[in-house]
């Protein structure tokens, strides 16, 4: 049973990779929606205040994490920054701003390859590769334009789930606890995420030649939001793969206007051009 943490780590990294196969950004770095430690609810019910995850005397470490995940889900929207590390993954980052209506906006960056701007409405996507991402052949008459299509199109399949709020929240979800799992530990020292006080709950395990680590950082003040989740898997020879997901701008409105028609081309009108063919493949 001890290998479940490692399996979990690989699964989280895989979901993050999927989201990074053409993601988004545009999230405000400013924390809460109005910057006061109070968050505007996406359902229009006004602002709310909380005591954060700071008072943990009567709660287990797992309960503290569950409350942070619940607060994130109930916010209904957030800014999300995803970064990957490890073989052929380092240098890939995604910045997303999305909500529970599956609207999103943002940018995906591939070190050494370029970046893609994205606007999403459910299964509909508008993707604008930069000049580097188009590659040596360039985009020709389509350079600088948004490519429009849906995630059921073969060329856009790698982007499936990019704007899926439930999937983004699930990246940090807890697995069912079973006998033999390593214990969660609450660190005594207080950390910060983007200048915001945070509690740290983590666990690690070593088995079958691998060391796995999971870390949750949760707001110590205000609503007990999950602020950061990280997961890594390291082998005995030092090779490591991992993912870090930061959350902010809880409950803030997602400003994702559709690109103008004169700046948009349908993906089926690209002919033999497919700028997304290499998505998910190692940079040369």
Helices and strands as residue ranges (DSSP letters): H 4-20, E 39-40, E 47-48, H 61-75, E 77-85, E 92-99, E 103-110, E 114-121, E 124-129, H 131-134, G 140-142, E 146-150, G 154-159, H 165-170, E 185-186, E 191-193, E 196-207, E 210-219, E 226-235, E 240-248, G 261-263, E 264-266, G 267-270
